[in-house]
Amino acid sequence: MIKRNFTLPAFIVIVMLLAGCTGRNQSESTDNSDTSGISERPEKEKPETGFHIKRYEKALFELDKSNLKAELEAIRPGFSVFLGKGNFTQEDITQIRDFIADENNKAAFAEVLKKFPDLKDLNNRIKKAYENYSRETGVQFSPNTYTYISGYDFQYPIKYADTVMIIALDMYLGSDFDMYKKMGIPIYISSRYTPAHIIPDCLKEIAYPHIPEKKGPYTLLDAMIEQGKLYHFVKKLSPDVPDHIIAGFSKEQLKWCTENESNLWQFIIENELLYSTDSKSMSMFMVDGPFTSSFSQDSPARTGAWLGWQIVNAYMKKNNTPLLQMTGIEDSREILEKSGYKPKKR
């Protein structure tokens, strides 16, 4: 069930979070209700004119370590979302010194510089997506956007609240990045830790507040439609993102889904799973894994999310509903029934 009510992290919270994450073996969480590590809302930032992404990781890791306190004070005005506005204590300085001296974080920063020598392409693409959001909503939208080294924050690689978007570049270094392997991250998860996934992940965070929390029993259909709304939202605001990237699949896995769409749907209908609240059916079609059980190992996991996307696409094609009106529909049955969704057998 979608619930993402973030507030922005103050300096001391984020430093402790980062240092604590370093080197841990973590896996993806399927609980969207957890907002751990996000607290203490600072003064609301005003969006800047002349959009550009600010690179906190470069500012931080390239500081003169022998004069760290003064160096931090110098960069604070541009990065108050990370560094706060109060006086630095000696404990603050020690924590951040330890963080930037950590070998795993240094390795991440070195790889970030290789993978992202500049952010020109990312800057242009995310700016365009923000502009598309403004066009869809009629509201000016250009959140202050930052990149940073998170200390491998697997749970929240993107943080978005109010007028700020924060991107953890160390979570997008490519599936072959050695640190992911050392941490034991399965390839079906690390395959999504690539630069191509940054834009869709950012847009999903923007979409979450527009999707109402389901009241009452939470069914497989509810979960499918929620994810379908997210995927449709991403495609609408950034149409150049390939479908397999939005879904978190490989090209081969997307092809499998397309070829087996009717089989997946028929299995759900015949086994009366669509309105099931059973954790087993939810796990089979919505939870991450190497493949969808009861189907070929060529299948991806989370096939229910992909089916939900097809239902939402069919609904939007048939009803021509404004984007945010669609995401705000609480009844998933309404979307299914008005979609006319019925996949053809191949």
C-alpha positions as CSV (number, residue, x, y, z in Angstrom):
1,M,0.0,0.0,0.0
2,I,1.4,3.4,-1.0
3,K,2.3,5.8,1.8
4,R,5.2,8.1,1.4
5,N,4.9,11.1,3.7
6,F,8.5,12.3,3.8
7,T,9.8,15.4,5.5
8,L,13.4,16.6,4.8
9,P,16.4,15.3,6.8
10,A,18.3,17.8,8.9
11,F,22.1,17.5,9.0
12,I,22.6,15.4,12.1
13,V,19.9,12.9,11.1
14,I,21.3,12.4,7.6
15,V,24.9,12.1,8.8
16,M,24.0,9.4,11.3
17,L,21.9,7.7,8.6
18,L,24.7,7.7,6.1
19,A,27.4,6.5,8.5
20,G,25.1,3.8,9.8
21,C,24.3,2.5,6.3
22,T,27.9,2.1,5.2
23,G,28.9,-1.5,4.4
24,R,25.7,-3.1,5.6
25,N,24.1,-5.9,3.7
26,Q,20.6,-4.5,2.9
27,S,17.8,-5.7,0.7
28,E,14.8,-3.8,-0.7
29,S,11.9,-3.2,1.6
30,T,8.4,-4.0,0.5
31,D,6.9,-1.9,3.3
32,N,6.1,1.6,1.9
33,S,4.8,2.8,5.2
34,D,8.3,3.1,6.7
35,T,9.7,6.7,6.7
36,S,12.7,6.0,9.0
37,G,15.5,8.4,8.7
38,I,13.3,11.3,7.4
39,S,12.5,13.8,10.1
40,E,12.9,17.4,11.3
41,R,11.5,19.6,8.6
42,P,13.8,22.5,7.9
43,E,12.6,25.9,6.6
44,K,10.9,25.3,3.3
45,E,13.2,26.0,0.4
46,K,12.2,28.3,-2.5
47,P,12.6,26.8,-6.0
48,E,15.4,28.6,-7.9
49,T,15.2,30.2,-11.3
50,G,17.6,28.8,-13.9
51,F,17.3,25.1,-13.0
52,H,20.5,23.1,-12.3
53,I,21.2,20.0,-10.2
54,K,23.5,20.7,-7.3
55,R,26.2,18.1,-6.6
56,Y,26.6,17.8,-2.8
57,E,28.9,14.8,-3.1
58,K,31.5,16.7,-5.1
59,A,31.3,19.7,-2.7
60,L,31.6,17.4,0.3
61,F,34.3,14.8,-0.8
62,E,36.5,17.5,-2.3
63,L,36.8,19.6,0.9
64,D,40.1,20.2,2.5
65,K,40.0,17.7,5.4
66,S,42.6,19.5,7.4
67,N,40.2,22.5,7.7
68,L,36.9,20.7,7.6
69,K,34.8,22.9,9.9
70,A,35.6,26.1,8.0
71,E,35.2,24.3,4.7
72,L,31.7,23.0,5.7
73,E,30.7,26.5,6.8
74,A,31.8,27.8,3.3
75,I,29.6,25.3,1.4
76,R,26.7,25.5,3.9
77,P,24.7,28.2,2.1
78,G,24.3,26.1,-1.0
79,F,23.6,22.8,0.9
80,S,21.6,23.8,3.9
81,V,19.2,20.9,3.3
82,F,22.1,18.6,4.3
83,L,24.1,20.8,6.6
84,G,21.4,22.7,8.5
85,K,21.7,26.2,9.8
86,G,22.9,25.8,13.4
87,N,26.4,25.7,14.7
88,F,28.5,22.5,14.0
89,T,29.4,20.6,17.1
90,Q,32.7,18.6,17.4
91,E,30.5,15.5,17.2
92,D,29.1,16.7,13.9
93,I,32.5,17.3,12.4
94,T,33.8,13.9,13.6
95,Q,30.8,12.1,12.1
96,I,31.1,13.7,8.7
97,R,34.9,13.3,8.7
98,D,34.4,9.6,9.4
99,F,31.8,9.4,6.6
100,I,34.0,10.9,3.9
101,A,37.0,8.9,5.1
102,D,35.2,5.6,4.9
103,E,36.7,3.4,2.2
104,N,33.3,2.2,0.9
105,N,32.1,5.7,0.5
106,K,35.4,6.8,-1.1
107,A,35.0,4.0,-3.6
108,A,31.5,5.1,-4.3
109,F,32.6,8.7,-4.9
110,A,35.4,7.6,-7.2
111,E,32.9,5.5,-9.3
112,V,30.4,8.4,-9.2
113,L,33.0,10.7,-10.8
114,K,33.5,8.1,-13.6
115,K,29.9,7.3,-14.2
116,F,28.7,10.9,-13.8
117,P,31.6,13.3,-14.9
118,D,28.9,15.9,-15.5
119,L,25.1,15.9,-15.0
120,K,24.2,17.8,-18.2
121,D,22.1,15.0,-19.7
122,L,20.4,14.2,-16.4
123,N,19.8,17.9,-15.7
124,N,18.1,18.5,-19.1
125,R,16.0,15.4,-18.9
126,I,14.7,16.0,-15.3
127,K,14.1,19.6,-16.1
128,K,11.9,18.5,-19.1
129,A,10.0,16.1,-16.8
130,Y,9.4,18.9,-14.3
131,E,8.2,21.1,-17.1
132,N,5.8,18.4,-18.3
133,Y,4.5,18.1,-14.7
134,S,3.9,21.8,-14.7
135,R,2.0,21.5,-17.9
136,E,-0.2,18.7,-16.7
137,T,-1.1,20.4,-13.4
138,G,-1.0,24.0,-14.3
139,V,1.2,24.7,-11.3
140,Q,4.9,25.8,-11.6
141,F,7.1,22.9,-10.5
142,S,10.8,23.0,-10.3
143,P,12.1,21.5,-7.0
144,N,15.6,22.2,-5.9
145,T,17.4,19.0,-6.9
146,Y,20.6,17.6,-5.4
147,T,22.8,14.6,-5.8
148,Y,24.8,13.0,-3.0
149,I,26.5,9.9,-1.7
150,S,24.0,8.2,0.6
151,G,26.2,5.5,2.1
152,Y,24.2,3.0,0.0
153,D,20.6,3.9,1.0
154,F,18.9,0.9,-0.6
155,Q,15.5,1.7,0.9
156,Y,15.2,5.3,-0.3
157,P,17.7,6.1,-3.1
158,I,15.4,9.1,-4.0
159,K,14.0,11.4,-1.4
160,Y,11.4,14.0,-2.3
161,A,9.5,16.4,-0.1
162,D,8.0,19.8,-0.7
163,T,10.4,21.7,-3.0
164,V,13.4,19.4,-2.7
165,M,14.5,16.3,-4.7
166,I,17.6,14.4,-3.4
167,I,19.2,11.7,-5.6
168,A,21.7,9.1,-4.2
169,L,24.1,8.6,-7.1
170,D,25.8,5.8,-5.3
171,M,22.6,3.8,-5.9
172,Y,22.9,4.2,-9.7
173,L,26.4,2.9,-10.5
174,G,25.4,-0.1,-12.7
175,S,24.6,-3.7,-11.8
176,D,28.3,-4.7,-12.1
177,F,29.5,-2.2,-9.5
178,D,31.6,-4.3,-7.2
179,M,30.2,-2.9,-3.9
180,Y,26.7,-4.2,-4.8
181,K,28.1,-7.6,-5.3
182,K,30.0,-7.5,-2.0
183,M,26.9,-6.5,-0.2
184,G,25.1,-9.6,-1.6
185,I,22.5,-7.6,-3.6
186,P,20.8,-10.1,-6.0
187,I,21.2,-9.2,-9.7
188,Y,17.4,-8.9,-10.1
189,I,17.6,-5.9,-7.8
190,S,21.0,-4.5,-8.8
191,S,19.9,-4.5,-12.4
192,R,17.9,-1.5,-11.5
193,Y,20.8,0.4,-10.0
194,T,21.7,2.1,-13.2
195,P,21.7,5.8,-14.4
196,A,18.8,5.0,-16.7
197,H,16.6,4.4,-13.7
198,I,17.1,7.8,-12.0
199,I,14.4,9.7,-13.9
200,P,11.7,7.1,-13.4
201,D,12.5,6.7,-9.8
202,C,12.3,10.5,-9.3
203,L,9.0,10.7,-11.1
204,K,7.6,7.8,-9.0
205,E,8.4,9.8,-5.9
206,I,6.5,12.8,-7.3
207,A,3.6,10.5,-8.1
208,Y,3.1,8.9,-4.7
209,P,1.3,11.9,-3.0
210,H,-1.2,11.9,-5.8
211,I,-2.3,8.3,-5.2
212,P,-4.8,8.0,-2.3
213,E,-4.3,5.4,0.4
214,K,-6.8,2.5,0.1
215,K,-9.4,2.4,2.8
216,G,-10.6,-1.1,3.7
217,P,-9.3,-4.5,2.5
218,Y,-6.3,-4.2,0.2
219,T,-6.6,-6.6,-2.8
220,L,-4.2,-7.8,-5.5
221,L,-6.1,-5.5,-7.9
222,D,-5.5,-2.5,-5.6
223,A,-1.8,-3.2,-5.6
224,M,-1.7,-3.7,-9.4
225,I,-3.6,-0.5,-10.1
226,E,-1.4,1.5,-7.7
227,Q,1.7,0.4,-9.5
228,G,0.1,0.9,-12.9
229,K,-0.7,4.5,-12.0
230,L,3.0,5.1,-11.1
231,Y,4.2,3.6,-14.3
232,H,1.7,5.6,-16.4
233,F,2.7,8.8,-14.6
234,V,6.4,8.2,-15.4
235,K,5.7,7.5,-19.1
236,K,3.4,10.6,-19.4
237,L,6.0,12.9,-17.9
238,S,9.1,11.4,-19.5
239,P,7.9,9.5,-22.7
240,D,11.5,8.8,-23.8
241,V,12.1,6.4,-20.9
242,P,11.9,2.9,-22.3
243,D,9.0,0.7,-21.0
244,H,11.3,-2.0,-19.7
245,I,13.2,0.6,-17.6
246,I,10.0,2.0,-16.1
247,A,8.9,-1.5,-15.2
248,G,12.3,-2.5,-13.9
249,F,12.7,-5.3,-16.4
250,S,15.2,-6.3,-18.9
251,K,14.2,-6.1,-22.6
252,E,13.8,-9.9,-22.7
253,Q,11.6,-9.9,-19.6
254,L,9.4,-7.2,-21.1
255,K,9.0,-9.3,-24.2
256,W,8.1,-12.3,-22.1
257,C,5.3,-10.2,-20.4
258,T,4.0,-9.0,-23.7
259,E,3.9,-12.5,-25.2
260,N,2.3,-14.0,-22.0
261,E,0.0,-11.2,-21.0
262,S,-3.2,-13.2,-21.6
263,N,-1.8,-16.2,-19.8
264,L,-0.9,-14.1,-16.7
265,W,-4.4,-12.5,-16.7
266,Q,-6.1,-15.8,-17.2
267,F,-4.2,-17.4,-14.3
268,I,-5.3,-14.6,-12.0
269,I,-8.9,-14.8,-13.1
270,E,-9.2,-18.6,-13.1
271,N,-7.6,-18.8,-9.6
272,E,-9.9,-16.0,-8.3
273,L,-6.9,-14.0,-7.1
274,L,-7.9,-10.5,-8.4
275,Y,-9.8,-9.5,-5.3
276,S,-7.8,-11.7,-2.9
277,T,-6.2,-10.1,0.1
278,D,-4.1,-13.2,0.7
279,S,-0.4,-12.5,1.2
280,K,0.5,-15.5,-1.1
281,S,-1.1,-14.0,-4.2
282,M,0.3,-10.6,-3.4
283,S,3.8,-12.2,-3.0
284,M,3.4,-14.1,-6.3
285,F,2.6,-11.1,-8.5
286,M,3.8,-8.0,-6.6
287,V,7.0,-8.8,-4.6
288,D,10.5,-8.6,-6.0
289,G,12.3,-11.8,-6.8
290,P,14.0,-13.7,-9.7
291,F,10.8,-14.6,-11.5
292,T,7.0,-15.1,-11.0
293,S,6.3,-18.5,-9.4
294,S,3.9,-20.8,-11.4
295,F,5.5,-19.4,-14.6
296,S,8.7,-19.8,-16.5
297,Q,12.0,-18.7,-15.0
298,D,12.2,-16.5,-18.1
299,S,9.4,-14.4,-16.5
300,P,10.3,-11.4,-14.2
301,A,8.9,-10.9,-10.8
302,R,6.3,-8.1,-10.2
303,T,4.3,-9.1,-13.2
304,G,1.1,-7.9,-11.4
305,A,2.5,-4.4,-11.5
306,W,3.1,-4.6,-15.2
307,L,-0.5,-5.9,-15.7
308,G,-1.8,-3.0,-13.7
309,W,0.1,-0.7,-16.0
310,Q,-1.7,-2.2,-19.0
311,I,-5.1,-1.8,-17.3
312,V,-4.4,1.8,-16.5
313,N,-3.1,2.4,-20.1
314,A,-6.4,0.9,-21.5
315,Y,-8.4,3.0,-19.1
316,M,-6.7,6.3,-20.1
317,K,-6.9,5.4,-23.8
318,K,-10.7,4.8,-23.5
319,N,-11.6,7.6,-21.1
320,N,-9.1,10.4,-21.8
321,T,-9.1,11.3,-18.1
322,P,-6.6,14.1,-16.9
323,L,-3.5,12.5,-15.4
324,L,-4.0,13.6,-11.8
325,Q,-7.7,12.9,-11.9
326,M,-6.9,9.3,-12.8
327,T,-4.2,8.9,-10.1
328,G,-6.8,10.2,-7.6
329,I,-9.4,7.6,-8.3
330,E,-9.7,5.5,-5.1
331,D,-11.7,2.6,-6.5
332,S,-9.5,0.2,-8.5
333,R,-12.5,-1.6,-9.7
334,E,-13.7,1.5,-11.4
335,I,-10.5,1.8,-13.4
336,L,-10.7,-1.9,-14.4
337,E,-14.3,-1.8,-15.4
338,K,-14.0,1.4,-17.4
339,S,-10.8,0.2,-19.1
340,G,-12.4,-2.6,-21.1
341,Y,-9.2,-4.5,-20.5
342,K,-9.1,-7.9,-22.0
343,P,-5.8,-9.1,-23.3
344,K,-5.8,-11.0,-26.6
345,K,-4.3,-14.4,-26.8
346,R,-1.1,-14.7,-28.8
